[in-house]
Amino acid sequence: MWPASTVVDLREIATRMGRWGLEMRARVMELENLIRHDSAKAAIPGGGLHCITKYVVNYFIAASQWRRTLELVSEGLPLKDFITMVHDNRHQSNTHFCAQLCWIMDLLESNLEAKSKFYKDPELCSVFMMNNLRYIVQKAKNSELGPILGDDWIRKIWL
């Protein structure tokens, strides 16, 4: 059915995809640890944009350009499913990759809420949250990140 060299090539692809999946999971864990262990204890002057917000959002915007590949490797698909998916060009919007991304973004939002408590002035607390959430929403709407997060998630974070 398949020439021997093709079967070997497909196995190599599956092996590399498995490694990429592990690498992606490691990156997500690094982002989670970065957010969880952020040791900054001071308020950002003027309720400005937190550096972790920029880093995480820009990281995911860059990653979202590779969405199809990241969705494939994050699922750890067996070889036959990979061949079928590539051939059929199917797409699912509710994937493990999307769930991981939403989890990290929710974690970021919780971290920002905790950081907002550093402000003694309630108005600055609100300005800080609005600045950071506005940055997330704007970046999501103007990139491939928006469709991954989905309109419901964007509405939830903004309201």
Protein Blocks (a to p, Z undefined) as FASTA:
>chain_A
ZZfklmmmmmmmmmmmmmmmmmmmmmmmmmmmmmmmocbfbdcehhiacfklmmmmmmmm
mmmmmmmmmmmmmnopafklmmmmmmnopacfbdfklmmmmmmmmmmmmmmmmmmmmpmb
lklmmmmmmmmmmmmmmmmmmmmklmmnopmlmmmmmZZ
